[in-house]
Amino acid sequence: MPGIASAAVRARRDPGVALWVVAGVCWVGTVWLVAGTGGVGHHGAVLERSTGPLRLGAILAVWLVMIGAMMLPTVVPMVRLFGVVTARAPGPTAARLTFLAGYLAVWTAFAVLALLADQAVQALVAAWAWLAARPDFLLGATLVLAGAFQFSPLKNACLTACRNPVEFLWLNYRRGAAGAWRLGLRHGVSCLGCCWALMLVMIGTGIGSLVWMVGLTAVMLIEKTARRGARLVAPVGVVLLVAGASLSVSGLLGAP
């Protein structure tokens, strides 16, 4: 099995390979949850199959799987560079794992907030008949928010930080587990600043659309890692604004 052995060696030397494997597992789990439930969507499937206190925990776990599928590919360049930087430092494995733990801590916090926001939106829709009769309006408003954020200074600043891992490490790297933890948190915050509005679109689409997941993942991956990814920001913003405005207007005019 020389091919398998060489792949294992490459995976140990290149932490990016491990991230792609984990992301792939998350995608397989997501597809299974969506396709294996008759198109209910992984969020809806969990709601139907879990009750009581376990429901929120199950939904949070599903959110983390979704975030792993969508966000881990975008952090591969930083993880690879961090692996090179820590290669000769004391305790490199602990530093790398701590860095990832800090990064995932930020996205876990976002998952909790997104879950609470989703529950609040569902409660609002259930209590407000006007909004319940206009589902396209809610999705349209979410798309408009995401599209407008594409043109914000915060989006540009966070995207610049994420697309320049060399400069980011030069300014923020410190040896040791504590330094790796802080670095992971800072990179997670920058990544969140780039992508939070696009991730909120998943709430508007019901947190279960594979088409939206694939499309948004591709957008975030290209924006953050491709050489000319910054050129995609404005066109995506325009598309989101136009689609959101169209859905909002049609929701208002088409509702009874």
C-alpha positions as CSV (number, residue, x, y, z in Angstrom):
1,M,0.0,0.0,0.0
2,P,2.7,2.6,-1.0
3,G,0.1,5.1,-2.1
4,I,-1.8,5.1,1.2
5,A,1.5,5.3,3.1
6,S,2.7,8.3,1.1
7,A,-0.6,10.0,1.6
8,A,-0.4,9.5,5.3
9,V,3.1,11.0,5.3
10,R,1.9,14.0,3.3
11,A,-1.0,14.5,5.8
12,R,1.4,14.5,8.7
13,R,3.7,17.0,7.0
14,D,0.9,19.2,5.7
15,P,-1.8,20.2,8.2
16,G,-3.9,21.5,5.4
17,V,-4.5,18.0,4.2
18,A,-6.0,17.1,7.6
19,L,-8.3,20.2,7.5
20,W,-9.5,19.2,4.0
21,V,-10.3,15.7,5.3
22,V,-12.2,17.0,8.3
23,A,-14.1,19.4,6.1
24,G,-14.9,16.5,3.7
25,V,-16.3,14.5,6.6
26,C,-18.4,17.5,7.6
27,W,-19.7,17.8,4.0
28,V,-20.6,14.0,4.0
29,G,-22.4,14.4,7.2
30,T,-24.3,17.4,5.9
31,V,-25.3,15.7,2.7
32,W,-26.5,12.7,4.6
33,L,-28.6,14.8,6.9
34,V,-30.2,16.6,4.0
35,A,-30.5,13.9,1.4
36,G,-31.3,11.2,3.9
37,T,-34.3,13.0,5.3
38,G,-36.3,13.4,2.1
39,G,-35.1,17.0,1.6
40,V,-36.3,18.2,5.0
41,G,-32.9,19.8,5.5
42,H,-30.5,19.0,8.3
43,H,-31.8,21.8,10.6
44,G,-35.4,20.7,10.1
45,A,-34.5,17.0,10.5
46,V,-32.9,17.7,13.9
47,L,-36.0,19.6,15.0
48,E,-38.2,16.7,14.1
49,R,-36.1,14.0,15.6
50,S,-35.1,15.7,18.9
51,T,-37.1,16.9,21.8
52,G,-36.6,18.6,25.2
53,P,-33.2,19.8,26.3
54,L,-31.4,17.7,23.7
55,R,-32.9,19.7,20.9
56,L,-30.7,22.8,21.3
57,G,-27.6,20.7,21.8
58,A,-28.4,18.7,18.7
59,I,-29.0,21.8,16.6
60,L,-25.8,23.4,17.9
61,A,-23.9,20.2,16.8
62,V,-25.4,20.4,13.4
63,W,-24.4,24.1,13.2
64,L,-20.8,23.2,14.0
65,V,-20.8,20.5,11.4
66,M,-22.0,23.1,8.8
67,I,-19.4,25.6,9.9
68,G,-16.7,22.9,9.7
69,A,-17.8,22.1,6.1
70,M,-17.9,25.8,5.1
71,M,-15.1,27.5,7.0
72,L,-12.3,25.0,7.4
73,P,-11.3,25.1,3.8
74,T,-10.8,28.9,4.0
75,V,-8.3,28.6,6.9
76,V,-6.0,26.1,5.1
77,P,-3.4,28.8,4.0
78,M,-3.0,30.2,7.5
79,V,-2.7,26.8,9.1
80,R,-0.1,25.7,6.6
81,L,2.0,28.9,7.2
82,F,1.6,28.5,11.0
83,G,2.9,25.0,10.7
84,V,6.0,26.2,8.9
85,V,6.5,29.0,11.5
86,T,6.2,26.7,14.5
87,A,8.2,23.8,13.0
88,R,11.4,24.8,15.0
89,A,9.6,26.2,18.1
90,P,9.1,24.2,21.3
91,G,6.0,22.1,21.4
92,P,4.9,22.7,17.8
93,T,2.0,20.2,17.9
94,A,0.5,21.7,21.0
95,A,0.8,25.2,19.5
96,R,-0.9,24.1,16.3
97,L,-3.8,22.4,18.1
98,T,-4.2,25.4,20.4
99,F,-4.3,27.7,17.5
100,L,-7.1,25.7,15.9
101,A,-8.9,25.6,19.3
102,G,-8.9,29.3,19.5
103,Y,-10.1,29.7,15.9
104,L,-12.9,27.2,16.5
105,A,-13.9,28.8,19.8
106,V,-14.8,32.0,17.9
107,W,-16.9,30.1,15.4
108,T,-18.5,28.1,18.2
109,A,-19.6,31.3,19.9
110,F,-21.0,32.5,16.6
111,A,-22.9,29.2,16.2
112,V,-24.5,29.8,19.6
113,L,-25.5,33.3,18.7
114,A,-26.7,32.2,15.3
115,L,-28.8,29.4,16.9
116,L,-30.3,32.0,19.3
117,A,-31.0,34.3,16.4
118,D,-32.6,31.5,14.5
119,Q,-34.9,30.6,17.4
120,A,-35.8,34.3,17.8
121,V,-36.7,34.6,14.1
122,Q,-38.8,31.5,14.2
123,A,-40.7,32.8,17.3
124,L,-41.2,36.2,15.6
125,V,-42.6,34.5,12.5
126,A,-44.9,32.3,14.6
127,A,-46.2,35.3,16.6
128,W,-46.5,37.8,13.7
129,A,-49.0,36.7,11.0
130,W,-48.0,39.6,8.7
131,L,-44.4,38.3,8.6
132,A,-45.5,34.6,8.4
133,A,-47.4,35.4,5.3
134,R,-44.3,36.9,3.6
135,P,-41.5,34.4,3.8
136,D,-39.8,35.9,0.8
137,F,-39.6,39.3,2.5
138,L,-37.5,37.8,5.4
139,L,-35.1,36.1,3.1
140,G,-34.9,39.2,0.9
141,A,-34.0,41.3,3.9
142,T,-31.3,38.9,4.9
143,L,-29.8,39.0,1.4
144,V,-29.9,42.8,1.4
145,L,-28.0,42.8,4.7
146,A,-25.4,40.4,3.4
147,G,-25.1,42.3,0.1
148,A,-24.6,45.7,1.8
149,F,-22.0,44.3,4.2
150,Q,-19.9,43.3,1.1
151,F,-19.2,47.0,0.6
152,S,-18.4,47.9,4.2
153,P,-15.0,49.0,5.5
154,L,-15.1,46.2,8.1
155,K,-15.5,43.5,5.4
156,N,-12.5,45.0,3.5
157,A,-10.3,45.2,6.7
158,C,-11.1,41.6,7.8
159,L,-10.7,40.2,4.3
160,T,-7.3,42.0,3.9
161,A,-6.2,40.4,7.2
162,C,-7.3,36.9,6.2
163,R,-5.8,37.2,2.7
164,N,-2.4,38.1,4.0
165,P,-1.3,35.4,6.5
166,V,2.3,36.3,6.3
167,E,1.6,39.9,7.5
168,F,-0.9,38.6,10.1
169,L,1.6,36.2,11.6
170,W,4.4,38.8,11.5
171,L,2.2,41.2,13.6
172,N,0.6,38.7,15.9
173,Y,2.7,35.6,16.3
174,R,4.1,34.7,19.8
175,R,5.6,31.4,20.8
176,G,3.9,29.0,23.2
177,A,0.4,27.8,23.7
178,A,-0.9,31.1,25.1
179,G,0.4,32.9,22.0
180,A,-1.1,30.3,19.7
181,W,-4.5,30.6,21.5
182,R,-4.5,34.4,21.1
183,L,-3.5,34.1,17.5
184,G,-6.3,31.6,16.8
185,L,-8.8,33.9,18.5
186,R,-7.6,36.9,16.4
187,H,-7.7,35.0,13.2
188,G,-11.1,33.6,14.0
189,V,-12.4,37.1,14.7
190,S,-11.0,38.3,11.3
191,C,-12.5,35.3,9.6
192,L,-15.8,36.0,11.3
193,G,-15.7,39.6,10.3
194,C,-15.3,38.5,6.6
195,C,-18.1,35.9,6.6
196,W,-20.7,36.5,9.3
197,A,-23.2,38.2,7.0
198,L,-22.9,35.4,4.4
199,M,-23.3,32.8,7.1
200,L,-26.5,34.5,8.3
201,V,-28.0,33.8,4.8
202,M,-28.1,30.2,6.0
203,I,-30.7,31.3,8.6
204,G,-32.8,33.0,5.9
205,T,-32.7,29.9,3.7
206,G,-33.7,27.6,6.5
207,I,-30.2,26.3,7.4
208,G,-30.6,23.3,5.2
209,S,-30.0,24.2,1.5
210,L,-27.1,22.4,0.0
211,V,-27.2,24.7,-3.0
212,W,-26.8,27.8,-0.8
213,M,-24.1,26.0,1.2
214,V,-22.0,25.1,-1.8
215,G,-22.4,28.6,-3.3
216,L,-21.5,30.5,-0.2
217,T,-18.6,28.2,0.6
218,A,-17.2,28.8,-2.9
219,V,-17.6,32.6,-2.5
220,M,-15.9,32.7,0.9
221,L,-13.1,30.4,-0.3
222,I,-12.3,32.4,-3.4
223,E,-12.6,35.7,-1.6
224,K,-10.2,34.7,1.2
225,T,-7.7,32.5,-0.6
226,A,-7.6,33.2,-4.4
227,R,-5.0,35.6,-5.8
228,R,-7.7,37.8,-7.3
229,G,-10.4,36.9,-4.8
230,A,-11.0,40.5,-3.7
231,R,-12.4,41.2,-7.2
232,L,-15.4,38.9,-6.3
233,V,-16.5,41.0,-3.4
234,A,-18.4,43.7,-5.2
235,P,-20.1,41.5,-7.8
236,V,-21.3,39.2,-5.1
237,G,-22.6,42.2,-3.2
238,V,-24.5,43.5,-6.2
239,V,-26.1,40.1,-6.8
240,L,-27.1,39.7,-3.2
241,L,-28.6,43.3,-3.2
242,V,-30.5,42.8,-6.4
243,A,-31.8,39.3,-5.4
244,G,-32.7,40.6,-1.9
245,A,-34.5,43.6,-3.2
246,S,-36.4,41.5,-5.7
247,L,-37.5,39.0,-3.1
248,S,-38.5,41.7,-0.7
249,V,-40.7,43.5,-3.2
250,S,-42.2,40.3,-4.5
251,G,-42.9,39.2,-0.9
252,L,-44.7,42.4,-0.1
253,L,-46.7,42.6,-3.4
254,G,-47.5,38.9,-3.6
255,A,-48.7,38.4,0.0
256,P,-52.5,38.3,0.7
